[in-house]
């Protein structure tokens, strides 16, 4: 007898393919099959159930039509996440004026919590934790050390290791953007790249337009440089509203903008190419530089990657910042800044800030990119993150109250969640710490203390029962 043949009955009034469908649904309901799990191949399941391959194929086709499973080319069939029934958060209103920034004290408290190793790390946005690349990188680094010896641990050129810069230029060429390697400055992560860019185009007291909500590291950076921030509300689907940006430009002396033009953090919104082009045209018509934070650009769940906004710049006023911190090696601290108009000034600031970035780390990453190892890794990373997102949304939808609101990001590794009953996010933060769970309260994503009932949680983690337990505990705290 076949191992699972007793599950089906040929004497039943139901067709055999329908019995296969019912079996898959029952396994889903019981938790035996979860979102992202791979189903047996057609041949394997036909052998297990003692039915023909066309019968199993018909069942899988119907399950796919019902959007319960999804077929991936050359990979097989996988359980699919359920449609999101919870509402997504609304766009906030445009504020009247710029804000003096004062967030450093609480951000320091948050960092102390999220770096505690005993915490369930829902507060950490580190996508590579879901699928680490350390084995490949360690192997390559050993090869580099063996080949280069002491040279690999000496100082790198101030503006970066030339082979890595050439590799990056080639990647941008694939996006349809011609970048001269001399216009690329290698930095210690994207944060240093953004800091250098800000120092090139703004001074203390200047007004900087930022997204709202905005990654708190950018808010803290603006505060440390003595600048002011004006918030441009984000739509969870496609980024900033042009009307709000245009209105703010008319009302305030905006010196520069910092926007995530592809995948934003924490909303995970994906700006369309037409809107991206309009934003660049609007800013350059007023001679306002834009710093684009593109660190999540390669972690997209859409059909294809969003293009860097620099592609649409005609005046050279777009400065592109990115890094490998979210896509390969957070601890390597290798990022970059691309600018033609401000390149000489940026190199002077880079030299004054940190002289150069780690040569062996740059060398290792250059070798990682060569031969498409990096691209193959990114494909798998995106697949795992998308699966984690679907699992987390499915769990939140099944246990949290109906008035909970949550984003359905188009990339990245975090969800933006509005708590039920307008629960105070800071209160939940402290409660969660007591349960060894780290989250990020929403008001640190705004210089004006907005989003008091919002939290950011990460699905860029190894998916296990600890994550499920942590979500259940957060729901209990909210109740």
C-alpha positions in Angstrom: 0.0 0.0 0.0 1.2 3.5 -0.8 2.2 5.6 2.3 -0.7 8.0 2.0 -3.2 6.0 -0.1 -5.5 5.6 2.8 -6.1 9.4 2.7 -8.1 9.1 -0.5 -11.0 6.9 -1.3 -11.9 5.8 -4.8 -15.4 4.8 -3.6 -16.1 8.4 -2.5 -18.5 10.5 -4.5 -15.8 13.2 -4.7 -13.4 13.2 -7.7 -9.9 12.1 -6.7 -8.4 15.6 -7.6 -10.9 17.2 -5.3 -9.9 14.9 -2.5 -6.3 15.9 -3.1 -7.4 19.6 -2.8 -9.2 18.9 0.4 -6.2 17.1 1.9 -3.9 20.1 1.1 -6.4 22.5 2.7 -6.7 20.3 5.8 -2.9 20.2 6.1 -2.9 24.0 5.8 -5.6 24.4 8.5 -3.8 22.1 10.9 -0.5 24.0 10.4 1.3 21.0 8.8 1.7 23.1 5.7 2.6 26.8 6.3 3.1 29.8 4.0 6.2 29.3 1.9 6.4 25.5 2.4 7.2 23.5 -0.7 4.6 20.9 -1.8 5.7 17.4 -3.0 6.4 17.2 -6.7 3.7 15.8 -9.0 5.4 12.5 -9.3 6.1 12.1 -5.5 2.6 13.0 -4.4 1.1 10.7 -7.1 3.2 7.8 -5.7 2.3 8.7 -2.1 -1.4 8.9 -2.8 -1.6 6.1 -5.3 -3.2 8.3 -8.0 -2.1 9.4 -11.4 0.2 12.4 -12.1 -2.6 14.1 -14.1 -4.9 13.9 -11.1 -2.3 15.6 -8.9 -1.6 18.2 -11.6 -5.3 19.0 -11.9 -5.5 19.5 -8.1 -2.5 21.8 -8.1 -3.9 23.8 -11.0 -7.1 24.3 -9.1 -5.3 25.3 -5.9 -3.3 27.7 -7.9 -6.5 29.2 -9.4 -7.8 29.6 -5.9 -4.5 31.4 -5.1 -3.7 29.0 -2.3 -0.4 27.8 -3.9 2.0 29.3 -6.4 4.2 27.7 -9.1 7.8 28.9 -9.3 9.7 28.1 -12.5 12.2 25.2 -12.0 11.4 25.1 -8.3 7.9 23.5 -7.9 4.8 24.5 -6.0 4.7 26.4 -2.8 2.0 27.4 -0.2 1.0 31.0 -0.8 0.1 33.7 1.7 -3.6 34.6 2.2 -4.9 37.9 0.8 -4.4 40.7 3.3 -7.7 41.6 4.9 -6.4 44.1 7.5 -6.4 47.7 6.5 -3.1 49.5 5.6 -2.2 52.7 7.5 -3.3 56.0 6.1 -1.0 58.7 4.9 -0.5 61.3 7.6 -1.2 65.0 7.0 1.5 67.5 5.9 2.8 69.5 8.8 2.9 73.3 8.6 6.6 73.9 9.4 10.1 72.4 9.9 10.9 70.7 13.2 14.0 71.0 15.5 15.2 67.4 15.8 15.6 65.9 19.3 15.6 62.1 19.1 19.1 61.0 20.1 18.4 60.1 23.7 15.6 57.6 23.0 17.3 56.2 19.9 20.3 55.3 22.1 17.9 53.5 24.4 16.5 51.6 21.5 19.9 50.5 20.2 20.8 49.2 23.7 17.7 47.0 23.5 18.0 45.7 20.0 21.7 44.8 20.4 20.9 42.6 23.4 21.7 39.0 22.2 19.0 37.4 24.4 16.2 39.4 22.6 14.0 38.0 19.8 15.2 40.5 17.2 12.0 41.9 15.8 13.4 45.4 16.1 16.5 44.8 13.9 16.3 45.5 10.2 19.1 43.1 9.0 17.7 41.3 6.0 20.8 39.1 5.6 20.0 37.5 9.0 17.3 35.5 7.2 19.9 34.0 4.8 23.5 34.8 5.9 26.2 34.9 3.3 29.1 34.5 5.8 30.3 31.1 4.5 30.8 32.3 0.9 32.3 35.6 2.1 34.7 33.8 4.5 35.9 31.5 1.8 36.5 34.4 -0.6 38.3 36.4 2.2 40.6 33.4 2.8 41.4 33.3 -0.9 42.1 37.1 -0.9 44.4 36.8 2.1 46.2 33.8 0.5 46.7 35.7 -2.8 47.4 39.2 -1.6 49.0 38.6 1.8 49.9 41.7 3.8 48.7 44.0 1.0 45.0 42.9 1.8 45.2 44.4 5.3 46.9 47.7 4.4 45.1 51.0 3.7 42.8 51.2 0.8 42.8 54.1 -1.6 40.9 57.0 0.0 37.9 56.9 -2.4 37.8 53.1 -2.6 39.2 49.9 -4.1 39.2 50.4 -7.9 38.0 46.9 -8.9 35.0 47.2 -6.6 34.2 50.7 -8.0 34.3 49.2 -11.5 32.0 46.4 -10.5 29.5 48.8 -9.1 29.7 51.0 -12.2 28.9 47.9 -14.3 25.9 47.1 -12.1 24.5 50.6 -12.6 25.1 50.3 -16.3 22.8 47.2 -16.2 20.1 49.6 -14.8 20.6 51.9 -17.7 22.7 54.4 -15.8 26.2 55.3 -17.0 28.4 56.0 -14.0 32.1 56.8 -14.1 34.0 54.9 -11.4 35.6 58.1 -10.4 32.2 59.4 -9.4 31.9 56.5 -6.9 33.2 57.0 -3.4 33.4 54.0 -1.1 32.3 54.8 2.4 31.8 53.1 5.8 28.2 52.1 5.2 25.4 54.1 3.7 25.1 56.3 6.9 28.6 57.8 6.2 27.6 58.2 2.5 24.5 60.2 3.5 26.5 62.2 6.0 29.1 63.1 3.4 26.3 64.0 0.9 24.6 66.3 3.5 27.8 68.0 4.3 28.3 68.7 0.6 25.0 70.4 0.1 23.8 71.8 3.4 24.9 73.6 6.6 23.8 73.8 10.2 20.4 75.5 10.4 19.3 74.5 6.9 15.9 72.8 6.4 16.1 69.3 5.0 12.9 67.6 3.6 12.6 64.0 4.7 10.0 61.3 4.3 7.4 60.7 7.1 7.8 58.1 8.5 11.6 58.1 8.0 14.4 55.8 9.1 15.5 57.1 12.5 19.2 57.0 11.6 18.6 59.8 9.1 16.7 61.8 11.7 19.6 61.4 14.2 22.1 62.4 11.5 20.2 65.6 10.7 20.1 66.4 14.5 23.8 65.8 14.9 24.6 68.2 12.0 22.4 70.9 13.6 19.9 71.0 10.8 16.0 71.1 10.8 13.6 68.7 9.2 10.3 69.1 7.3 8.3 65.9 6.9 6.8 64.9 3.6 4.1 62.2 4.2 4.5 58.8 2.6 1.8 56.7 1.0 2.3 53.0 1.9 2.0 52.1 -1.8 4.1 54.4 -3.9 6.0 56.9 -1.8 5.7 60.7 -1.3 2.9 62.8 -2.7 4.1 65.3 -5.2 1.5 67.9 -4.1 2.8 67.8 -0.6 6.4 68.2 -1.8 5.5 71.1 -4.1 3.6 72.8 -1.3 6.5 72.4 1.1 8.9 73.9 -1.5 6.7 77.0 -1.8 6.3 77.4 1.9 9.9 76.6 3.2 13.4 77.4 2.2 14.3 73.7 1.6 18.0 73.3 1.1 18.0 69.5 0.3 15.9 66.4 0.4 16.6 62.8 1.6 14.2 60.3 0.1 14.2 56.5 -0.3 13.2 56.5 -4.0 12.9 52.7 -4.4 12.0 50.8 -1.2 11.3 52.9 1.8 12.0 52.1 5.5 9.7 51.5 7.4 6.8 51.5 5.0 8.3 49.4 2.2 6.6 51.5 -0.4 7.7 51.3 -4.0 7.9 54.5 -6.0 6.9 54.2 -9.6 9.3 55.2 -12.3 7.0 58.0 -13.6 6.6 59.5 -10.1 10.4 59.2 -9.5 11.0 61.1 -12.7 8.5 63.8 -11.6 10.1 64.2 -8.2 13.6 64.7 -9.7 12.2 67.2 -12.3 10.3 69.1 -9.6 13.4 69.4 -7.3 15.8 70.2 -10.1 13.5 72.9 -11.4 14.1 74.6 -8.0 17.8 73.6 -7.9 17.2 71.5 -4.8 19.6 68.6 -4.4 18.2 65.2 -3.5 20.1 62.5 -1.6 18.5 59.1 -2.5 18.8 56.3 0.1 18.9 53.2 -2.0 20.0 50.6 0.5 17.0 48.4 0.0 16.9 48.8 -3.8 18.1 45.2 -4.5 15.6 43.7 -2.0 12.4 44.1 -4.1 9.4 41.8 -4.4 8.1 43.4 -7.6 8.7 42.0 -11.1 11.9 44.0 -11.5 14.1 46.4 -9.6 13.2 50.1 -9.3 15.7 52.3 -11.1 17.9 54.7 -9.1 16.5 58.3 -9.3 19.8 59.5 -10.5 18.9 58.0 -13.9 16.4 60.9 -14.3 18.8 63.7 -13.2 19.8 66.3 -15.8 21.6 68.7 -13.5 23.6 66.3 -11.4 21.7 67.2 -8.3 20.9 63.6 -7.3 23.4 62.0 -4.9 22.9 58.2 -4.7 23.8 56.4 -1.4 23.7 52.7 -0.9 25.7 49.8 0.8 26.1 46.1 1.1 24.8 46.2 4.7 21.3 45.1 3.9 22.2 42.8 1.0 25.4 40.9 2.0 27.5 41.9 4.9 26.3 44.3 7.6 29.5 44.1 9.6 31.8 44.9 6.7 30.5 48.5 6.7 31.0 49.0 3.0 28.8 51.6 1.3 29.1 54.1 -1.5 28.1 57.6 -2.7 27.6 58.4 -6.3 27.9 62.0 -7.4 29.4 63.8 -10.4 28.7 67.4 -9.5 29.9 67.1 -5.9 32.6 64.4 -6.3 35.7 66.4 -5.5 34.1 68.0 -2.4 32.8 64.6 -1.2 36.3 63.1 -1.5 37.7 65.8 0.7 35.0 65.2 3.3 35.6 61.4 3.2 39.3 61.9 3.7 38.7 64.2 6.7 36.1 61.8 8.3 37.7 58.4 8.0 40.6 58.4 5.5 39.5 55.2 3.8 37.3 52.1 4.2 38.5 48.5 4.9 40.5 47.2 1.9 40.1 43.5 2.7 36.3 43.9 3.0 36.1 45.8 -0.3 38.4 43.2 -2.0 36.2 40.4 -0.7 33.0 42.0 -1.9 34.5 42.8 -5.3 35.3 39.0 -5.7 31.8 38.2 -4.4 30.2 40.2 -7.2 32.4 38.8 -9.9 31.0 35.7 -11.5 27.4 36.5 -10.4 27.8 34.9 -7.0 26.2 38.0 -5.5 23.3 38.0 -7.9 22.5 34.3 -7.2 22.6 35.1 -3.5 20.2 38.0 -3.9 17.7 35.9 -5.7 17.6 33.4 -2.8 17.6 36.2 -0.2 14.6 37.9 -1.8 12.7 34.6 -2.1 13.2 33.9 1.7 12.3 37.4 2.7 9.1 37.4 0.6 8.2 34.1 2.2 8.9 35.5 5.7 6.8 38.5 5.0 3.8 36.4 3.9 4.2 34.2 7.0 4.3 37.2 9.3 1.3 38.9 7.7 -0.6 35.6 7.8 0.1 35.3 11.6 -0.7 38.9 12.4 -4.0 38.6 10.5 -4.9 35.4 12.3 -4.3 36.7 15.9 -4.4 40.5 16.1 -7.7 42.4 16.4 -9.5 43.5 13.3 -8.7 47.2 13.9 -5.0 46.5 13.5 -3.5 48.1 10.4 -0.3 46.8 8.7 1.6 47.5 5.5 2.2 44.9 2.7 5.7 46.1 1.6 7.0 45.7 -1.9 10.5 44.9 -0.6 12.8 45.4 2.3 12.5 43.4 5.6 10.1 45.3 7.9 6.4 45.8 8.5 4.8 49.0 9.8 2.0 48.2 12.1 -0.7 50.4 13.7 -1.6 48.9 17.0 -5.2 48.1 17.9 -7.1 50.4 20.3 -4.4 53.1 19.7 -2.1 51.2 22.1 0.9 53.4 23.1 3.9 52.0 21.2 6.4 53.2 23.8 4.5 51.4 26.5 4.5 48.2 24.4 8.3 48.7 23.7 9.0 48.5 27.5 6.6 45.6 28.0 8.2 43.7 25.1 11.7 44.3 26.5 10.5 42.5 29.7 9.6 39.5 27.6 12.9 39.6 25.7 11.4 40.9 22.5 12.8 43.9 20.7 10.5 46.2 18.6 10.9 49.8 17.4 8.2 52.3 18.6 6.9 54.5 15.8 7.6 58.0 17.2 11.4 57.6 16.6 10.6 57.6 12.8 9.3 61.2 13.1 11.1 64.3 14.4 7.7 65.7 15.5 6.7 62.7 17.6 4.1 61.3 15.3 3.1 57.6 15.1 2.7 57.1 18.8 0.6 54.0 18.2 2.8 52.4 15.5 5.6 49.9 15.7 8.2 48.6 13.2 8.8 44.8 13.3 11.2 42.9 11.1 10.7 39.7 9.1 14.4 39.7 8.2 15.0 36.9 10.7 15.4 33.2 10.6 11.8 32.0 10.7 11.2 29.7 13.7 8.8 29.1 16.6 10.4 31.9 18.7 9.1 34.4 16.1 5.6 33.0 16.3 5.7 33.0 20.1 6.9 36.6 20.1 4.0 37.8 17.8 1.5 36.0 20.1 3.0 37.7 23.1 2.8 41.1 21.4 -0.9 40.5 20.6 -1.5 39.6 24.3 0.2 42.8 25.4 -1.9 44.8 23.0 -5.1 43.2 24.4 
